Amino acid sequence: MILSPQAREKIVAAAKQYPQVKSAILPALHVANEEHGYVSDQMYREIADLLDLKCVDVAAAASFYTYFPKAPRGRYYIQVCRNISCALLGARHLSTYLQEKLGLKELGETTPDNLFTVVEVECLGSCTTAPMMQINDDYYENLTKEKVDQIIADLKSRAPGR
């Protein structure tokens, strides 16, 4: 078992709140994600067993949403918007710059110190402030290389043990 007894209890309790047990899949995924920071195949199976559902139902829901990563992420999860406004104003260059600056070979990787994970995502809903990125719950807008350098330096300085 990967999920703690407390997480399992929360999932079972959530299932009781819905007339159709499938409706408890998202709350269950949130419980697992909050506990571990990601949701693995084994967690899909545990959730499916707890809800008496097929594993494929849980996996389908989890894979539809970018909120449920399948592997651990860095402390700072950087999502670079790649939609049209951001793309036209340099989002691709921003992604490449972040990869180079953080020493990542490809998007989706996490830095060796587990501080940063960089991905590209579809629209983050801030088209008038492009290019932009979201780091955890915070938006950073009208980005330039200089702004990115300052943001990364600030985040590194806040990291524990630094």
C-alpha positions in Angstrom: 0.0 0.0 0.0 1.2 3.4 -0.9 -1.7 5.5 0.4 -1.7 6.0 4.2 -4.6 4.8 6.3 -5.7 8.4 6.7 -5.8 9.0 2.9 -7.7 5.7 2.4 -10.3 6.8 5.0 -10.7 10.2 3.3 -11.3 8.5 0.0 -13.9 6.1 1.4 -15.6 9.0 3.1 -15.6 11.0 -0.1 -17.2 8.1 -2.0 -20.1 8.1 0.5 -21.0 11.7 -0.5 -21.9 10.9 -4.0 -24.8 9.0 -5.5 -22.5 7.6 -8.1 -19.1 6.4 -6.9 -17.3 7.5 -10.1 -17.9 11.0 -8.9 -15.5 10.4 -6.1 -12.6 9.8 -8.4 -11.4 13.4 -8.6 -11.6 13.9 -4.8 -9.7 10.6 -4.3 -7.0 11.8 -6.8 -6.7 15.1 -4.9 -6.2 13.1 -1.6 -3.4 11.0 -3.2 -1.8 14.0 -4.8 -1.8 16.0 -1.6 -0.2 13.2 0.3 2.5 12.3 -2.3 2.8 15.2 -4.7 2.0 12.9 -7.6 -0.3 10.0 -8.5 1.3 6.8 -9.7 -0.2 3.7 -11.4 -0.1 1.9 -8.1 -2.1 4.7 -6.5 -4.6 4.4 -9.4 -5.1 0.7 -8.5 -5.5 1.5 -4.8 -8.1 4.2 -5.5 -9.9 1.9 -7.9 -10.0 -0.9 -5.3 -11.2 1.5 -2.6 -14.0 2.7 -4.8 -14.7 -0.7 -6.4 -14.1 0.7 -9.9 -11.9 -0.3 -12.8 -8.3 1.1 -12.7 -8.8 2.4 -16.2 -11.6 4.7 -15.0 -9.2 6.3 -12.4 -6.3 6.5 -14.9 -8.5 8.1 -17.5 -9.6 10.9 -15.1 -6.1 11.4 -13.8 -4.5 11.6 -17.2 -7.1 14.1 -18.5 -6.0 16.8 -15.9 -2.5 18.3 -15.8 -3.0 18.8 -12.1 -2.2 15.1 -11.4 1.4 14.4 -12.3 2.6 10.8 -12.6 6.0 11.5 -11.0 7.4 13.7 -8.3 7.9 17.3 -9.3 10.3 20.0 -8.1 9.4 22.3 -5.2 8.7 25.0 -7.9 6.5 23.7 -10.7 7.0 26.1 -13.6 4.3 26.0 -16.3 5.1 28.1 -19.3 2.0 29.1 -21.4 2.4 28.1 -25.0 -0.9 29.3 -26.4 -1.2 31.8 -29.2 -0.6 35.1 -27.4 2.3 33.7 -25.4 3.7 31.9 -28.4 3.6 35.0 -30.6 5.5 37.0 -27.8 8.3 34.5 -27.2 7.0 31.6 -25.0 9.1 29.0 -26.9 12.3 31.1 -26.3 11.3 31.4 -22.7 10.9 27.7 -22.3 14.3 27.1 -24.0 15.9 29.7 -21.8 14.6 28.2 -18.6 15.8 24.7 -19.7 19.3 26.1 -20.4 19.4 28.2 -17.2 18.3 25.3 -15.0 20.4 22.7 -16.9 17.4 20.6 -18.0 17.8 18.4 -21.1 14.0 18.5 -21.9 10.7 19.8 -20.6 9.2 17.8 -17.8 12.5 17.1 -16.1 13.3 18.2 -12.6 16.6 19.7 -11.5 18.9 17.5 -9.5 18.3 19.6 -6.4 14.5 18.9 -6.8 13.8 22.6 -6.9 12.4 23.1 -10.4 10.3 21.3 -12.9 9.6 23.0 -16.2 6.7 22.2 -18.5 4.7 23.9 -21.3 0.9 24.1 -20.9 -2.0 25.4 -22.9 -3.6 28.7 -22.1 -3.3 29.9 -18.5 -5.8 32.7 -19.2 -3.5 35.7 -19.0 -3.3 36.5 -22.7 -3.0 40.3 -22.2 0.2 39.8 -20.2 2.1 37.4 -22.5 4.5 35.8 -22.3 3.7 34.4 -18.9 4.2 31.4 -16.7 2.7 30.0 -13.5 4.9 28.8 -10.7 2.9 26.7 -8.3 0.0 29.0 -7.6 1.6 32.3 -8.7 1.4 34.1 -12.1 4.5 35.8 -13.6 3.6 38.0 -16.5 5.2 40.2 -19.2 8.3 38.1 -18.9 11.8 38.9 -20.2 15.0 37.0 -19.6 15.9 39.5 -17.0 12.7 39.0 -15.1 13.1 35.2 -15.3 16.6 35.5 -13.9 15.3 37.5 -11.0 12.4 35.2 -10.3 14.7 32.1 -10.3 17.2 33.8 -8.1 14.4 34.8 -5.6 13.0 31.3 -5.6 16.5 29.8 -5.0 17.1 32.1 -2.1 13.8 31.0 -0.4 14.6 27.3 -0.7 15.4 25.5 2.5 19.1 25.0 3.3 20.2 27.9 1.2 
